[in-house]
Amino acid sequence: MSSPRNSEDFDPVAAAVLAAESEAVVYGGVSPHRAARLARALEQARLPRAG
């Protein structure tokens, strides 16, 4: 699942990750800002952290 290139909305991606019961997410982009946005969306969607 990917977010459109210029999108700042990662909520649909986070929802898809949770729905698929994924164990990990890898951000493959080059933008630290977008990586942080994805991390926030996953946190808000309550993706369990490894630990």
PDB file of all heavy atoms in Angstrom:
ATOM      1  N   MET A   1       0.858  -1.179   0.000  1.00  0.00           N
ATOM      2  CA  MET A   1       0.000   0.000   0.000  1.00  0.00           C
ATOM      3  C   MET A   1       0.889   1.221   0.000  1.00  0.00           C
ATOM      4  O   MET A   1       1.842   1.300   0.745  1.00  0.00           O
ATOM      5  CB  MET A   1      -0.857  -0.032   1.264  1.00  0.00           C
ATOM      6  CG  MET A   1      -1.695   1.174   1.484  1.00  0.00           C
ATOM      7  SD  MET A   1      -3.308   0.783   0.863  1.00  0.00           S
ATOM      8  CE  MET A   1      -4.007   2.290   0.439  1.00  0.00           C
ATOM      9  N   SER A   2       0.597   2.167  -0.822  1.00  0.00           N
ATOM     10  CA  SER A   2       1.398   3.382  -0.846  1.00  0.00           C
ATOM     11  C   SER A   2       0.489   4.592  -0.780  1.00  0.00           C
ATOM     12  O   SER A   2      -0.683   4.524  -1.095  1.00  0.00           O
ATOM     13  CB  SER A   2       2.267   3.436  -2.098  1.00  0.00           C
ATOM     14  OG  SER A   2       1.458   3.499  -3.262  1.00  0.00           O
ATOM     15  N   SER A   3       1.082   5.692  -0.358  1.00  0.00           N
ATOM     16  CA  SER A   3       0.376   6.954  -0.302  1.00  0.00           C
ATOM     17  C   SER A   3       0.779   7.754  -1.533  1.00  0.00           C
ATOM     18  O   SER A   3       1.938   7.703  -1.943  1.00  0.00           O
ATOM     19  CB  SER A   3       0.784   7.699   0.970  1.00  0.00           C
ATOM     20  OG  SER A   3       0.057   8.888   1.097  1.00  0.00           O
ATOM     21  N   PRO A   4      -0.149   8.499  -2.142  1.00  0.00           N
ATOM     22  CA  PRO A   4       0.230   9.294  -3.305  1.00  0.00           C
ATOM     23  C   PRO A   4       1.442  10.175  -3.018  1.00  0.00           C
ATOM     24  O   PRO A   4       1.628  10.639  -1.898  1.00  0.00           O
ATOM     25  CB  PRO A   4      -1.013  10.140  -3.571  1.00  0.00           C
ATOM     26  CG  PRO A   4      -2.128   9.357  -2.992  1.00  0.00           C
ATOM     27  CD  PRO A   4      -1.545   8.644  -1.794  1.00  0.00           C
ATOM     28  N   ARG A   5       2.240  10.376  -4.025  1.00  0.00           N
ATOM     29  CA  ARG A   5       3.529  11.051  -3.890  1.00  0.00           C
ATOM     30  C   ARG A   5       3.489  12.324  -3.064  1.00  0.00           C
ATOM     31  O   ARG A   5       4.341  12.523  -2.211  1.00  0.00           O
ATOM     32  CB  ARG A   5       4.081  11.368  -5.273  1.00  0.00           C
ATOM     33  CG  ARG A   5       5.394  12.107  -5.244  1.00  0.00           C
ATOM     34  CD  ARG A   5       5.936  12.242  -6.602  1.00  0.00           C
ATOM     35  NE  ARG A   5       6.450  10.941  -6.977  1.00  0.00           N
ATOM     36  CZ  ARG A   5       7.463  10.749  -7.756  1.00  0.00           C
ATOM     37  NH1 ARG A   5       8.058  11.766  -8.297  1.00  0.00           N
ATOM     38  NH2 ARG A   5       7.875   9.546  -8.032  1.00  0.00           N
ATOM     39  N   ASN A   6       2.538  13.192  -3.286  1.00  0.00           N
ATOM     40  CA  ASN A   6       2.519  14.473  -2.575  1.00  0.00           C
ATOM     41  C   ASN A   6       1.528  14.513  -1.425  1.00  0.00           C
ATOM     42  O   ASN A   6       1.278  15.561  -0.856  1.00  0.00           O
ATOM     43  CB  ASN A   6       2.232  15.604  -3.557  1.00  0.00           C
ATOM     44  CG  ASN A   6       3.360  15.781  -4.538  1.00  0.00           C
ATOM     45  OD1 ASN A   6       4.526  15.683  -4.183  1.00  0.00           O
ATOM     46  ND2 ASN A   6       3.026  16.000  -5.799  1.00  0.00           N
ATOM     47  N   SER A   7       0.966  13.376  -1.083  1.00  0.00           N
ATOM     48  CA  SER A   7      -0.033  13.337  -0.019  1.00  0.00           C
ATOM     49  C   SER A   7       0.623  13.446   1.354  1.00  0.00           C
ATOM     50  O   SER A   7       1.711  12.950   1.572  1.00  0.00           O
ATOM     51  CB  SER A   7      -0.823  12.034  -0.085  1.00  0.00           C
ATOM     52  OG  SER A   7      -1.711  11.942   0.995  1.00  0.00           O
ATOM     53  N   GLU A   8      -0.053  14.099   2.244  1.00  0.00           N
ATOM     54  CA  GLU A   8       0.373  14.180   3.641  1.00  0.00           C
ATOM     55  C   GLU A   8      -0.517  13.297   4.518  1.00  0.00           C
ATOM     56  O   GLU A   8      -0.329  13.243   5.718  1.00  0.00           O
ATOM     57  CB  GLU A   8       0.297  15.627   4.137  1.00  0.00           C
ATOM     58  CG  GLU A   8       1.264  16.567   3.451  1.00  0.00           C
ATOM     59  CD  GLU A   8       2.709  16.301   3.859  1.00  0.00           C
ATOM     60  OE1 GLU A   8       2.962  16.009   5.035  1.00  0.00           O
ATOM     61  OE2 GLU A   8       3.585  16.366   2.987  1.00  0.00           O
ATOM     62  N   ASP A   9      -1.493  12.633   3.900  1.00  0.00           N
ATOM     63  CA  ASP A   9      -2.465  11.839   4.645  1.00  0.00           C
ATOM     64  C   ASP A   9      -2.077  10.361   4.617  1.00  0.00           C
ATOM     65  O   ASP A   9      -2.255   9.681   3.606  1.00  0.00           O
ATOM     66  CB  ASP A   9      -3.855  12.031   4.049  1.00  0.00           C
ATOM     67  CG  ASP A   9      -4.919  11.260   4.817  1.00  0.00           C
ATOM     68  OD1 ASP A   9      -4.637  10.780   5.937  1.00  0.00           O
ATOM     69  OD2 ASP A   9      -6.040  11.145   4.298  1.00  0.00           O
ATOM     70  N   PHE A  10      -1.536   9.879   5.710  1.00  0.00           N
ATOM     71  CA  PHE A  10      -1.152   8.484   5.809  1.00  0.00           C
ATOM     72  C   PHE A  10      -2.168   7.662   6.591  1.00  0.00           C
ATOM     73  O   PHE A  10      -1.932   6.480   6.852  1.00  0.00           O
ATOM     74  CB  PHE A  10       0.232   8.359   6.455  1.00  0.00           C
ATOM     75  CG  PHE A  10       1.348   8.728   5.523  1.00  0.00           C
ATOM     76  CD1 PHE A  10       1.894   9.995   5.544  1.00  0.00           C
ATOM     77  CD2 PHE A  10       1.849   7.801   4.633  1.00  0.00           C
ATOM     78  CE1 PHE A  10       2.929  10.331   4.686  1.00  0.00           C
ATOM     79  CE2 PHE A  10       2.883   8.121   3.776  1.00  0.00           C
ATOM     80  CZ  PHE A  10       3.429   9.396   3.801  1.00  0.00           C
ATOM     81  N   ASP A  11      -3.287   8.269   6.962  1.00  0.00           N
ATOM     82  CA  ASP A  11      -4.307   7.535   7.709  1.00  0.00           C
ATOM     83  C   ASP A  11      -4.817   6.303   6.959  1.00  0.00           C
ATOM     84  O   ASP A  11      -4.954   5.234   7.564  1.00  0.00           O
ATOM     85  CB  ASP A  11      -5.465   8.453   8.093  1.00  0.00           C
ATOM     86  CG  ASP A  11      -5.065   9.491   9.118  1.00  0.00           C
ATOM     87  OD1 ASP A  11      -4.035   9.311   9.794  1.00  0.00           O
ATOM     88  OD2 ASP A  11      -5.792  10.497   9.246  1.00  0.00           O
ATOM     89  N   PRO A  12      -5.092   6.395   5.640  1.00  0.00           N
ATOM     90  CA  PRO A  12      -5.531   5.193   4.926  1.00  0.00           C
ATOM     91  C   PRO A  12      -4.462   4.094   4.911  1.00  0.00           C
ATOM     92  O   PRO A  12      -4.785   2.908   4.977  1.00  0.00           O
ATOM     93  CB  PRO A  12      -5.820   5.694   3.511  1.00  0.00           C
ATOM     94  CG  PRO A  12      -6.058   7.153   3.651  1.00  0.00           C
ATOM     95  CD  PRO A  12      -5.170   7.576   4.790  1.00  0.00           C
ATOM     96  N   VAL A  13      -3.208   4.490   4.840  1.00  0.00           N
ATOM     97  CA  VAL A  13      -2.121   3.515   4.865  1.00  0.00           C
ATOM     98  C   VAL A  13      -2.079   2.832   6.225  1.00  0.00           C
ATOM     99  O   VAL A  13      -1.977   1.600   6.313  1.00  0.00           O
ATOM    100  CB  VAL A  13      -0.769   4.190   4.548  1.00  0.00           C
ATOM    101  CG1 VAL A  13       0.381   3.212   4.704  1.00  0.00           C
ATOM    102  CG2 VAL A  13      -0.780   4.786   3.147  1.00  0.00           C
ATOM    103  N   ALA A  14      -2.172   3.610   7.288  1.00  0.00           N
ATOM    104  CA  ALA A  14      -2.148   3.050   8.637  1.00  0.00           C
ATOM    105  C   ALA A  14      -3.329   2.097   8.839  1.00  0.00           C
ATOM    106  O   ALA A  14      -3.172   1.021   9.417  1.00  0.00           O
ATOM    107  CB  ALA A  14      -2.172   4.165   9.679  1.00  0.00           C
ATOM    108  N   ALA A  15      -4.492   2.475   8.347  1.00  0.00           N
ATOM    109  CA  ALA A  15      -5.669   1.615   8.481  1.00  0.00           C
ATOM    110  C   ALA A  15      -5.462   0.305   7.723  1.00  0.00           C
ATOM    111  O   ALA A  15      -5.825  -0.769   8.216  1.00  0.00           O
ATOM    112  CB  ALA A  15      -6.917   2.341   7.964  1.00  0.00           C
ATOM    113  N   ALA A  16      -4.869   0.378   6.540  1.00  0.00           N
ATOM    114  CA  ALA A  16      -4.618  -0.836   5.753  1.00  0.00           C
ATOM    115  C   ALA A  16      -3.597  -1.738   6.440  1.00  0.00           C
ATOM    116  O   ALA A  16      -3.732  -2.966   6.427  1.00  0.00           O
ATOM    117  CB  ALA A  16      -4.138  -0.464   4.357  1.00  0.00           C
ATOM    118  N   VAL A  17      -2.592  -1.141   7.060  1.00  0.00           N
ATOM    119  CA  VAL A  17      -1.583  -1.916   7.785  1.00  0.00           C
ATOM    120  C   VAL A  17      -2.243  -2.677   8.935  1.00  0.00           C
ATOM    121  O   VAL A  17      -1.989  -3.864   9.138  1.00  0.00           O
ATOM    122  CB  VAL A  17      -0.457  -0.992   8.312  1.00  0.00           C
ATOM    123  CG1 VAL A  17       0.417  -1.695   9.327  1.00  0.00           C
ATOM    124  CG2 VAL A  17       0.386  -0.473   7.149  1.00  0.00           C
ATOM    125  N   LEU A  18      -3.102  -2.004   9.666  1.00  0.00           N
ATOM    126  CA  LEU A  18      -3.796  -2.652  10.783  1.00  0.00           C
ATOM    127  C   LEU A  18      -4.765  -3.724  10.294  1.00  0.00           C
ATOM    128  O   LEU A  18      -4.842  -4.804  10.875  1.00  0.00           O
ATOM    129  CB  LEU A  18      -4.539  -1.615  11.619  1.00  0.00           C
ATOM    130  CG  LEU A  18      -3.648  -0.688  12.429  1.00  0.00           C
ATOM    131  CD1 LEU A  18      -4.498   0.355  13.144  1.00  0.00           C
ATOM    132  CD2 LEU A  18      -2.823  -1.462  13.424  1.00  0.00           C
ATOM    133  N   ALA A  19      -5.486  -3.427   9.217  1.00  0.00           N
ATOM    134  CA  ALA A  19      -6.447  -4.389   8.693  1.00  0.00           C
ATOM    135  C   ALA A  19      -5.750  -5.657   8.206  1.00  0.00           C
ATOM    136  O   ALA A  19      -6.308  -6.750   8.316  1.00  0.00           O
ATOM    137  CB  ALA A  19      -7.250  -3.758   7.555  1.00  0.00           C
ATOM    138  N   ALA A  20      -4.540  -5.502   7.692  1.00  0.00           N
ATOM    139  CA  ALA A  20      -3.782  -6.655   7.188  1.00  0.00           C
ATOM    140  C   ALA A  20      -3.036  -7.382   8.304  1.00  0.00           C
ATOM    141  O   ALA A  20      -2.381  -8.389   8.056  1.00  0.00           O
ATOM    142  CB  ALA A  20      -2.798  -6.198   6.130  1.00  0.00           C
ATOM    143  N   GLU A  21      -3.131  -6.849   9.516  1.00  0.00           N
ATOM    144  CA  GLU A  21      -2.433  -7.410  10.673  1.00  0.00           C
ATOM    145  C   GLU A  21      -0.926  -7.554  10.402  1.00  0.00           C
ATOM    146  O   GLU A  21      -0.298  -8.546  10.756  1.00  0.00           O
ATOM    147  CB  GLU A  21      -3.049  -8.743  11.084  1.00  0.00           C
ATOM    148  CG  GLU A  21      -4.491  -8.594  11.521  1.00  0.00           C
ATOM    149  CD  GLU A  21      -5.127  -9.898  11.959  1.00  0.00           C
ATOM    150  OE1 GLU A  21      -4.420 -10.914  12.054  1.00  0.00           O
ATOM    151  OE2 GLU A  21      -6.348  -9.889  12.200  1.00  0.00           O
ATOM    152  N   SER A  22      -0.374  -6.533   9.759  1.00  0.00           N
ATOM    153  CA  SER A  22       1.062  -6.527   9.436  1.00  0.00           C
ATOM    154  C   SER A  22       1.891  -6.500  10.702  1.00  0.00           C
ATOM    155  O   SER A  22       1.501  -5.919  11.707  1.00  0.00           O
ATOM    156  CB  SER A  22       1.402  -5.299   8.588  1.00  0.00           C
ATOM    157  OG  SER A  22       0.709  -5.337   7.373  1.00  0.00           O
ATOM    158  N   GLU A  23       3.030  -7.128  10.637  1.00  0.00           N
ATOM    159  CA  GLU A  23       3.942  -7.160  11.768  1.00  0.00           C
ATOM    160  C   GLU A  23       5.004  -6.068  11.680  1.00  0.00           C
ATOM    161  O   GLU A  23       5.684  -5.795  12.669  1.00  0.00           O
ATOM    162  CB  GLU A  23       4.616  -8.523  11.849  1.00  0.00           C
ATOM    163  CG  GLU A  23       3.625  -9.618  12.199  1.00  0.00           C
ATOM    164  CD  GLU A  23       4.300 -10.964  12.345  1.00  0.00           C
ATOM    165  OE1 GLU A  23       5.528 -11.006  12.504  1.00  0.00           O
ATOM    166  OE2 GLU A  23       3.583 -11.961  12.306  1.00  0.00           O
ATOM    167  N   ALA A  24       5.160  -5.467  10.512  1.00  0.00           N
ATOM    168  CA  ALA A  24       6.186  -4.438  10.342  1.00  0.00           C
ATOM    169  C   ALA A  24       5.793  -3.507   9.201  1.00  0.00           C
ATOM    170  O   ALA A  24       5.005  -3.875   8.328  1.00  0.00           O
ATOM    171  CB  ALA A  24       7.535  -5.070  10.037  1.00  0.00           C
ATOM    172  N   VAL A  25       6.351  -2.320   9.236  1.00  0.00           N
ATOM    173  CA  VAL A  25       6.168  -1.334   8.179  1.00  0.00           C
ATOM    174  C   VAL A  25       7.538  -0.774   7.851  1.00  0.00           C
ATOM    175  O   VAL A  25       8.309  -0.435   8.746  1.00  0.00           O
ATOM    176  CB  VAL A  25       5.242  -0.181   8.642  1.00  0.00           C
ATOM    177  CG1 VAL A  25       5.137   0.898   7.584  1.00  0.00           C
ATOM    178  CG2 VAL A  25       3.871  -0.715   8.999  1.00  0.00           C
ATOM    179  N   VAL A  26       7.835  -0.679   6.562  1.00  0.00           N
ATOM    180  CA  VAL A  26       9.101  -0.096   6.118  1.00  0.00           C
ATOM    181  C   VAL A  26       8.779   1.106   5.254  1.00  0.00           C
ATOM    182  O   VAL A  26       8.070   0.979   4.252  1.00  0.00           O
ATOM    183  CB  VAL A  26       9.942  -1.119   5.313  1.00  0.00           C
ATOM    184  CG1 VAL A  26      11.201  -0.459   4.773  1.00  0.00           C
ATOM    185  CG2 VAL A  26      10.276  -2.322   6.166  1.00  0.00           C
ATOM    186  N   TYR A  27       9.275   2.266   5.651  1.00  0.00           N
ATOM    187  CA  TYR A  27       9.114   3.474   4.842  1.00  0.00           C
ATOM    188  C   TYR A  27      10.267   3.495   3.841  1.00  0.00           C
ATOM    189  O   TYR A  27      11.428   3.502   4.233  1.00  0.00           O
ATOM    190  CB  TYR A  27       9.126   4.726   5.729  1.00  0.00           C
ATOM    191  CG  TYR A  27       9.073   6.001   4.916  1.00  0.00           C
ATOM    192  CD1 TYR A  27       7.882   6.424   4.355  1.00  0.00           C
ATOM    193  CD2 TYR A  27      10.215   6.757   4.692  1.00  0.00           C
ATOM    194  CE1 TYR A  27       7.824   7.571   3.592  1.00  0.00           C
ATOM    195  CE2 TYR A  27      10.159   7.908   3.935  1.00  0.00           C
ATOM    196  CZ  TYR A  27       8.967   8.311   3.382  1.00  0.00           C
ATOM    197  OH  TYR A  27       8.910   9.442   2.618  1.00  0.00           O
ATOM    198  N   GLY A  28       9.953   3.516   2.564  1.00  0.00           N
ATOM    199  CA  GLY A  28      10.986   3.464   1.527  1.00  0.00           C
ATOM    200  C   GLY A  28      11.206   4.777   0.818  1.00  0.00           C
ATOM    201  O   GLY A  28      11.776   4.793  -0.267  1.00  0.00           O
ATOM    202  N   GLY A  29      10.793   5.877   1.405  1.00  0.00           N
ATOM    203  CA  GLY A  29      10.965   7.173   0.765  1.00  0.00           C
ATOM    204  C   GLY A  29      12.231   7.871   1.210  1.00  0.00           C
ATOM    205  O   GLY A  29      13.042   7.317   1.953  1.00  0.00           O
ATOM    206  N   VAL A  30      12.392   9.103   0.752  1.00  0.00           N
ATOM    207  CA  VAL A  30      13.588   9.883   1.085  1.00  0.00           C
ATOM    208  C   VAL A  30      13.263  11.101   1.948  1.00  0.00           C
ATOM    209  O   VAL A  30      14.168  11.824   2.351  1.00  0.00           O
ATOM    210  CB  VAL A  30      14.335  10.330  -0.194  1.00  0.00           C
ATOM    211  CG1 VAL A  30      14.837   9.130  -0.961  1.00  0.00           C
ATOM    212  CG2 VAL A  30      13.448  11.189  -1.080  1.00  0.00           C
ATOM    213  N   SER A  31      11.994  11.308   2.242  1.00  0.00           N
ATOM    214  CA  SER A  31      11.584  12.495   2.998  1.00  0.00           C
ATOM    215  C   SER A  31      11.426  12.180   4.481  1.00  0.00           C
ATOM    216  O   SER A  31      10.539  11.412   4.869  1.00  0.00           O
ATOM    217  CB  SER A  31      10.252  13.020   2.469  1.00  0.00           C
ATOM    218  OG  SER A  31       9.707  13.988   3.341  1.00  0.00           O
ATOM    219  N   PRO A  32      12.270  12.764   5.338  1.00  0.00           N
ATOM    220  CA  PRO A  32      12.108  12.564   6.770  1.00  0.00           C
ATOM    221  C   PRO A  32      10.748  13.071   7.268  1.00  0.00           C
ATOM    222  O   PRO A  32      10.169  12.498   8.183  1.00  0.00           O
ATOM    223  CB  PRO A  32      13.246  13.342   7.406  1.00  0.00           C
ATOM    224  CG  PRO A  32      14.176  13.691   6.309  1.00  0.00           C
ATOM    225  CD  PRO A  32      13.419  13.595   5.033  1.00  0.00           C
ATOM    226  N   HIS A  33      10.262  14.139   6.665  1.00  0.00           N
ATOM    227  CA  HIS A  33       8.967  14.707   7.053  1.00  0.00           C
ATOM    228  C   HIS A  33       7.849  13.690   6.808  1.00  0.00           C
ATOM    229  O   HIS A  33       6.997  13.462   7.668  1.00  0.00           O
ATOM    230  CB  HIS A  33       8.716  15.994   6.270  1.00  0.00           C
ATOM    231  CG  HIS A  33       7.334  16.541   6.453  1.00  0.00           C
ATOM    232  ND1 HIS A  33       6.943  17.187   7.598  1.00  0.00           N
ATOM    233  CD2 HIS A  33       6.245  16.515   5.647  1.00  0.00           C
ATOM    234  CE1 HIS A  33       5.669  17.550   7.488  1.00  0.00           C
ATOM    235  NE2 HIS A  33       5.229  17.144   6.311  1.00  0.00           N
ATOM    236  N   ARG A  34       7.849  13.075   5.640  1.00  0.00           N
ATOM    237  CA  ARG A  34       6.811  12.092   5.322  1.00  0.00           C
ATOM    238  C   ARG A  34       6.972  10.829   6.164  1.00  0.00           C
ATOM    239  O   ARG A  34       5.988  10.222   6.575  1.00  0.00           O
ATOM    240  CB  ARG A  34       6.824  11.771   3.834  1.00  0.00           C
ATOM    241  CG  ARG A  34       6.247  12.924   3.012  1.00  0.00           C
ATOM    242  CD  ARG A  34       6.352  12.714   1.515  1.00  0.00           C
ATOM    243  NE  ARG A  34       5.865  11.451   1.024  1.00  0.00           N
ATOM    244  CZ  ARG A  34       4.579  11.152   0.747  1.00  0.00           C
ATOM    245  NH1 ARG A  34       3.657  12.073   0.916  1.00  0.00           N
ATOM    246  NH2 ARG A  34       4.243   9.969   0.303  1.00  0.00           N
ATOM    247  N   ALA A  35       8.192  10.437   6.459  1.00  0.00           N
ATOM    248  CA  ALA A  35       8.417   9.283   7.344  1.00  0.00           C
ATOM    249  C   ALA A  35       7.830   9.561   8.722  1.00  0.00           C
ATOM    250  O   ALA A  35       7.193   8.690   9.322  1.00  0.00           O
ATOM    251  CB  ALA A  35       9.907   8.985   7.452  1.00  0.00           C
ATOM    252  N   ALA A  36       8.009  10.770   9.199  1.00  0.00           N
ATOM    253  CA  ALA A  36       7.451  11.153  10.495  1.00  0.00           C
ATOM    254  C   ALA A  36       5.926  11.168  10.447  1.00  0.00           C
ATOM    255  O   ALA A  36       5.260  10.742  11.398  1.00  0.00           O
ATOM    256  CB  ALA A  36       7.979  12.510  10.930  1.00  0.00           C
ATOM    257  N   ARG A  37       5.367  11.640   9.345  1.00  0.00           N
ATOM    258  CA  ARG A  37       3.905  11.646   9.202  1.00  0.00           C
ATOM    259  C   ARG A  37       3.355  10.219   9.231  1.00  0.00           C
ATOM    260  O   ARG A  37       2.333   9.944   9.854  1.00  0.00           O
ATOM    261  CB  ARG A  37       3.484  12.335   7.898  1.00  0.00           C
ATOM    262  CG  ARG A  37       3.842  13.797   7.785  1.00  0.00           C
ATOM    263  CD  ARG A  37       2.939  14.676   8.518  1.00  0.00           C
ATOM    264  NE  ARG A  37       1.585  14.500   8.028  1.00  0.00           N
ATOM    265  CZ  ARG A  37       0.547  15.138   8.494  1.00  0.00           C
ATOM    266  NH1 ARG A  37       0.702  16.017   9.444  1.00  0.00           N
ATOM    267  NH2 ARG A  37      -0.645  14.918   8.024  1.00  0.00           N
ATOM    268  N   LEU A  38       4.048   9.304   8.561  1.00  0.00           N
ATOM    269  CA  LEU A  38       3.628   7.903   8.583  1.00  0.00           C
ATOM    270  C   LEU A  38       3.722   7.343   9.999  1.00  0.00           C
ATOM    271  O   LEU A  38       2.803   6.672  10.470  1.00  0.00           O
ATOM    272  CB  LEU A  38       4.486   7.064   7.630  1.00  0.00           C
ATOM    273  CG  LEU A  38       4.225   5.556   7.669  1.00  0.00           C
ATOM    274  CD1 LEU A  38       2.770   5.223   7.366  1.00  0.00           C
ATOM    275  CD2 LEU A  38       5.169   4.842   6.718  1.00  0.00           C
ATOM    276  N   ALA A  39       4.807   7.630  10.680  1.00  0.00           N
ATOM    277  CA  ALA A  39       4.983   7.142  12.056  1.00  0.00           C
ATOM    278  C   ALA A  39       3.866   7.666  12.959  1.00  0.00           C
ATOM    279  O   ALA A  39       3.327   6.923  13.785  1.00  0.00           O
ATOM    280  CB  ALA A  39       6.341   7.564  12.596  1.00  0.00           C
ATOM    281  N   ARG A  40       3.509   8.932  12.800  1.00  0.00           N
ATOM    282  CA  ARG A  40       2.426   9.496  13.608  1.00  0.00           C
ATOM    283  C   ARG A  40       1.094   8.823  13.296  1.00  0.00           C
ATOM    284  O   ARG A  40       0.307   8.536  14.197  1.00  0.00           O
ATOM    285  CB  ARG A  40       2.318  11.000  13.387  1.00  0.00           C
ATOM    286  CG  ARG A  40       3.357  11.776  14.135  1.00  0.00           C
ATOM    287  CD  ARG A  40       3.072  13.282  14.065  1.00  0.00           C
ATOM    288  NE  ARG A  40       4.333  13.983  14.016  1.00  0.00           N
ATOM    289  CZ  ARG A  40       4.881  14.514  12.936  1.00  0.00           C
ATOM    290  NH1 ARG A  40       4.247  14.499  11.783  1.00  0.00           N
ATOM    291  NH2 ARG A  40       6.049  15.115  12.992  1.00  0.00           N
ATOM    292  N   ALA A  41       0.828   8.589  12.014  1.00  0.00           N
ATOM    293  CA  ALA A  41      -0.430   7.941  11.625  1.00  0.00           C
ATOM    294  C   ALA A  41      -0.495   6.526  12.203  1.00  0.00           C
ATOM    295  O   ALA A  41      -1.548   6.101  12.693  1.00  0.00           O
ATOM    296  CB  ALA A  41      -0.558   7.902  10.097  1.00  0.00           C
ATOM    297  N   LEU A  42       0.622   5.816  12.171  1.00  0.00           N
ATOM    298  CA  LEU A  42       0.652   4.472  12.739  1.00  0.00           C
ATOM    299  C   LEU A  42       0.466   4.511  14.254  1.00  0.00           C
ATOM    300  O   LEU A  42      -0.252   3.681  14.826  1.00  0.00           O
ATOM    301  CB  LEU A  42       1.960   3.773  12.385  1.00  0.00           C
ATOM    302  CG  LEU A  42       2.126   3.424  10.904  1.00  0.00           C
ATOM    303  CD1 LEU A  42       3.551   3.004  10.626  1.00  0.00           C
ATOM    304  CD2 LEU A  42       1.144   2.364  10.485  1.00  0.00           C
ATOM    305  N   GLU A  43       1.080   5.472  14.902  1.00  0.00           N
ATOM    306  CA  GLU A  43       0.931   5.621  16.361  1.00  0.00           C
ATOM    307  C   GLU A  43      -0.524   5.920  16.718  1.00  0.00           C
ATOM    308  O   GLU A  43      -1.077   5.350  17.653  1.00  0.00           O
ATOM    309  CB  GLU A  43       1.850   6.724  16.870  1.00  0.00           C
ATOM    310  CG  GLU A  43       1.743   6.984  18.357  1.00  0.00           C
ATOM    311  CD  GLU A  43       2.246   5.825  19.206  1.00  0.00           C
ATOM    312  OE1 GLU A  43       3.090   5.057  18.730  1.00  0.00           O
ATOM    313  OE2 GLU A  43       1.783   5.690  20.348  1.00  0.00           O
ATOM    314  N   GLN A  44      -1.129   6.819  15.967  1.00  0.00           N
ATOM    315  CA  GLN A  44      -2.528   7.172  16.239  1.00  0.00           C
ATOM    316  C   GLN A  44      -3.457   5.994  15.967  1.00  0.00           C
ATOM    317  O   GLN A  44      -4.496   5.862  16.603  1.00  0.00           O
ATOM    318  CB  GLN A  44      -2.939   8.384  15.414  1.00  0.00           C
ATOM    319  CG  GLN A  44      -2.290   9.645  15.890  1.00  0.00           C
ATOM    320  CD  GLN A  44      -2.598  10.837  15.001  1.00  0.00           C
ATOM    321  OE1 GLN A  44      -3.212  10.705  13.951  1.00  0.00           O
ATOM    322  NE2 GLN A  44      -2.133  12.001  15.407  1.00  0.00           N
ATOM    323  N   ALA A  45      -3.079   5.135  15.032  1.00  0.00           N
ATOM    324  CA  ALA A  45      -3.880   3.952  14.730  1.00  0.00           C
ATOM    325  C   ALA A  45      -3.571   2.822  15.705  1.00  0.00           C
ATOM    326  O   ALA A  45      -4.132   1.748  15.601  1.00  0.00           O
ATOM    327  CB  ALA A  45      -3.629   3.501  13.291  1.00  0.00           C
ATOM    328  N   ARG A  46      -2.638   3.059  16.607  1.00  0.00           N
ATOM    329  CA  ARG A  46      -2.269   2.131  17.666  1.00  0.00           C
ATOM    330  C   ARG A  46      -1.589   0.858  17.169  1.00  0.00           C
ATOM    331  O   ARG A  46      -1.896  -0.237  17.611  1.00  0.00           O
ATOM    332  CB  ARG A  46      -3.460   1.786  18.519  1.00  0.00           C
ATOM    333  CG  ARG A  46      -4.001   3.008  19.238  1.00  0.00           C
ATOM    334  CD  ARG A  46      -4.953   2.650  20.298  1.00  0.00           C
ATOM    335  NE  ARG A  46      -5.651   3.642  21.037  1.00  0.00           N
ATOM    336  CZ  ARG A  46      -5.643   4.953  20.954  1.00  0.00           C
ATOM    337  NH1 ARG A  46      -4.924   5.533  20.088  1.00  0.00           N
ATOM    338  NH2 ARG A  46      -6.356   5.719  21.735  1.00  0.00           N
ATOM    339  N   LEU A  47      -0.673   1.018  16.248  1.00  0.00           N
ATOM    340  CA  LEU A  47       0.139  -0.117  15.813  1.00  0.00           C
ATOM    341  C   LEU A  47       1.046  -0.513  16.962  1.00  0.00           C
ATOM    342  O   LEU A  47       1.800   0.312  17.476  1.00  0.00           O
ATOM    343  CB  LEU A  47       0.982   0.261  14.601  1.00  0.00           C
ATOM    344  CG  LEU A  47       1.846  -0.841  14.016  1.00  0.00           C
ATOM    345  CD1 LEU A  47       0.963  -1.916  13.387  1.00  0.00           C
ATOM    346  CD2 LEU A  47       2.804  -0.285  12.986  1.00  0.00           C
ATOM    347  N   PRO A  48       0.962  -1.758  17.419  1.00  0.00           N
ATOM    348  CA  PRO A  48       1.812  -2.168  18.542  1.00  0.00           C
ATOM    349  C   PRO A  48       3.297  -2.047  18.198  1.00  0.00           C
ATOM    350  O   PRO A  48       3.686  -2.287  17.065  1.00  0.00           O
ATOM    351  CB  PRO A  48       1.438  -3.637  18.759  1.00  0.00           C
ATOM    352  CG  PRO A  48       0.149  -3.820  18.067  1.00  0.00           C
ATOM    353  CD  PRO A  48       0.096  -2.816  16.956  1.00  0.00           C
ATOM    354  N   ARG A  49       4.075  -1.644  19.158  1.00  0.00           N
ATOM    355  CA  ARG A  49       5.514  -1.512  18.953  1.00  0.00           C
ATOM    356  C   ARG A  49       6.226  -2.784  19.383  1.00  0.00           C
ATOM    357  O   ARG A  49       5.793  -3.472  20.295  1.00  0.00           O
ATOM    358  CB  ARG A  49       6.069  -0.370  19.808  1.00  0.00           C
ATOM    359  CG  ARG A  49       5.584   0.969  19.371  1.00  0.00           C
ATOM    360  CD  ARG A  49       6.313   2.009  20.146  1.00  0.00           C
ATOM    361  NE  ARG A  49       5.398   3.060  20.500  1.00  0.00           N
ATOM    362  CZ  ARG A  49       5.764   4.212  20.972  1.00  0.00           C
ATOM    363  NH1 ARG A  49       7.010   4.467  21.175  1.00  0.00           N
ATOM    364  NH2 ARG A  49       4.876   5.126  21.255  1.00  0.00           N
ATOM    365  N   ALA A  50       7.330  -3.036  18.720  1.00  0.00           N
ATOM    366  CA  ALA A  50       8.170  -4.163  19.113  1.00  0.00           C
ATOM    367  C   ALA A  50       8.844  -3.829  20.445  1.00  0.00           C
ATOM    368  O   ALA A  50       9.100  -2.674  20.736  1.00  0.00           O
ATOM    369  CB  ALA A  50       9.221  -4.448  18.049  1.00  0.00           C
ATOM    370  N   GLY A  51       9.152  -4.823  21.215  1.00  0.00           N
ATOM    371  CA  GLY A  51       9.837  -4.480  22.443  1.00  0.00           C
ATOM    372  C   GLY A  51       9.945  -5.532  23.438  1.00  0.00           C
ATOM    373  O   GLY A  51       9.548  -6.464  23.806  1.00  0.00           O
TER     374      GLY A  51
END
